[in-house]
Amino acid sequence: MSKTTPATAFLDHNHIAYEFITYHYDPHADRVGLQAAEAVGADPETVFKTLMVSVDGKPHVAVLPSDQEANMKKLAAAFGGKHAEMLSVEEAEKLTGYKVGGISPFGQRRHLPTVFEETAELFDKIYINGGGRGFQVKLRSTDAINVLSAKVADFKR
């Protein structure tokens, strides 16, 4: 498998150190993030999933642990908005250039406002999708947050 994806190209371009990890992606898993955590042998709270959301009608990115769900009211507030909802699969794929199940916050077609669930800061290293189904990158949480100029907030349920 190629280790070059738009996500890894973005990280390389920004001189961010990461470990590239491949695993068997199960498209039938009930919760893809939890399946990824099990496949890479990591605690689910350290494996972060990428959600594509609309906040007051504009696209945004939310990154949170695979074992958590987002509270949409808190998420909207994290961006200074009033209403948040998930984007459709079609919208998310068109906007990011990635397939659902392989969406990374890194290397998307355009930079969008991004927020990490504050628990990311509890860990030195976290896993995030590396730009494809069955790809994860393990990197310093501070690097992930800083390279995306992301906010950090409590928006889990």
C-alpha positions as CSV (number, residue, x, y, z in Angstrom):
1,M,0.0,0.0,0.0
2,S,1.1,3.5,-0.8
3,K,2.0,5.6,2.1
4,T,1.3,8.8,0.2
5,T,-2.1,10.3,0.6
6,P,-3.2,14.0,0.5
7,A,-3.1,13.8,4.3
8,T,0.5,12.5,4.5
9,A,1.6,14.9,1.8
10,F,0.1,17.7,3.9
11,L,1.9,16.5,7.1
12,D,5.2,16.0,5.1
13,H,4.9,19.5,3.6
14,N,4.4,21.0,7.1
15,H,7.3,18.9,8.6
16,I,5.1,17.0,11.0
17,A,6.5,13.7,12.3
18,Y,4.1,10.8,12.2
19,E,3.9,7.0,12.0
20,F,1.9,5.6,9.1
21,I,-0.2,2.5,10.1
22,T,-2.3,0.3,7.8
23,Y,-4.9,-2.1,9.0
24,H,-7.8,-4.1,7.6
25,Y,-10.7,-1.8,7.1
26,D,-14.1,-3.4,7.8
27,P,-16.8,-1.5,5.9
28,H,-19.5,-3.4,7.7
29,A,-18.3,-2.4,11.2
30,D,-21.0,-0.7,13.3
31,R,-18.5,2.0,14.4
32,V,-15.6,2.4,12.0
33,G,-13.5,4.3,14.6
34,L,-13.8,1.6,17.2
35,Q,-12.9,-1.0,14.6
36,A,-9.8,1.0,13.7
37,A,-8.8,1.3,17.3
38,E,-9.1,-2.5,17.7
39,A,-7.3,-3.2,14.5
40,V,-4.3,-1.0,15.4
41,G,-4.3,-2.2,19.0
42,A,-4.9,1.2,20.5
43,D,-7.2,2.5,23.3
44,P,-10.3,3.9,21.5
45,E,-10.0,7.2,23.4
46,T,-6.7,7.8,21.6
47,V,-8.0,7.0,18.1
48,F,-9.8,10.1,16.8
49,K,-12.5,10.2,14.1
50,T,-13.2,13.1,11.7
51,L,-16.7,14.4,11.4
52,M,-17.8,16.8,8.7
53,V,-20.4,19.1,10.0
54,S,-22.4,22.1,9.0
55,V,-22.5,25.0,11.6
56,D,-25.0,27.6,10.8
57,G,-25.0,26.4,7.1
58,K,-21.2,26.4,6.7
59,P,-18.9,23.4,6.6
60,H,-16.6,22.7,9.5
61,V,-14.4,19.8,10.8
62,A,-14.8,18.1,14.2
63,V,-12.2,15.6,15.5
64,L,-13.1,13.5,18.5
65,P,-12.3,10.1,20.1
66,S,-13.7,7.1,18.3
67,D,-15.6,6.0,21.5
68,Q,-17.4,9.3,21.9
69,E,-20.4,11.1,20.2
70,A,-20.6,14.8,19.5
71,N,-23.1,17.0,21.3
72,M,-24.2,19.2,18.4
73,K,-25.2,22.1,20.6
74,K,-21.8,22.2,22.2
75,L,-20.1,21.7,18.8
76,A,-22.0,24.7,17.3
77,A,-21.0,26.8,20.4
78,A,-17.4,25.8,19.9
79,F,-17.4,27.6,16.6
80,G,-19.5,30.5,17.8
81,G,-22.6,29.2,16.1
82,K,-26.1,28.2,17.1
83,H,-26.9,25.1,15.1
84,A,-24.7,22.1,13.9
85,E,-25.6,19.0,12.0
86,M,-23.7,16.3,10.1
87,L,-23.1,16.8,6.4
88,S,-24.4,14.2,4.1
89,V,-22.1,11.5,2.8
90,E,-22.1,13.1,-0.6
91,E,-21.4,16.6,0.7
92,A,-18.5,15.3,3.0
93,E,-16.9,13.4,0.2
94,K,-17.2,16.2,-2.4
95,L,-15.9,18.8,0.1
96,T,-12.9,16.8,1.4
97,G,-11.8,14.6,-1.6
98,Y,-12.0,11.6,0.7
99,K,-14.4,8.7,1.0
100,V,-16.4,8.4,4.2
101,G,-14.5,5.9,6.5
102,G,-11.3,7.5,5.2
103,I,-11.8,11.2,5.9
104,S,-8.8,12.9,7.4
105,P,-8.7,16.4,8.8
106,F,-5.3,16.8,7.0
107,G,-5.0,17.5,3.3
108,Q,-8.6,18.3,2.6
109,R,-9.5,20.1,-0.7
110,R,-9.7,23.3,1.3
111,H,-8.9,24.4,4.8
112,L,-12.0,24.5,7.0
113,P,-12.5,25.7,10.6
114,T,-11.5,22.7,12.8
115,V,-12.1,21.8,16.4
116,F,-10.6,19.0,18.4
117,E,-12.4,17.5,21.4
118,E,-10.4,18.7,24.4
119,T,-9.5,15.2,25.5
120,A,-6.9,15.2,22.6
121,E,-4.7,17.3,24.9
122,L,-4.6,14.5,27.5
123,F,-2.4,12.3,25.3
124,D,1.1,12.9,23.9
125,K,0.2,10.9,20.8
126,I,-3.1,10.2,19.1
127,Y,-4.2,8.3,16.0
128,I,-6.1,10.1,13.2
129,N,-7.2,8.8,9.8
130,G,-4.3,9.1,7.3
131,G,-6.4,9.8,4.3
132,G,-7.9,6.5,3.3
133,R,-9.9,3.6,4.5
134,G,-7.5,1.4,6.5
135,F,-4.9,4.1,7.1
136,Q,-4.1,5.8,10.4
137,V,-1.3,8.3,11.3
138,K,0.0,8.4,14.9
139,L,1.4,11.8,15.8
140,R,1.7,14.3,18.7
141,S,-1.7,15.7,19.6
142,T,-0.2,19.2,19.8
143,D,1.2,18.9,16.3
144,A,-2.2,17.8,14.9
145,I,-4.0,20.7,16.6
146,N,-1.4,23.3,15.7
147,V,-0.9,22.4,12.0
148,L,-4.6,22.8,11.4
149,S,-4.8,26.0,13.5
150,A,-7.6,24.1,15.3
151,K,-9.7,25.1,18.3
152,V,-9.9,22.8,21.3
153,A,-13.2,22.5,23.1
154,D,-15.5,20.2,25.1
155,F,-18.1,19.0,22.7
156,K,-18.6,15.3,23.5
157,R,-21.9,14.0,24.7
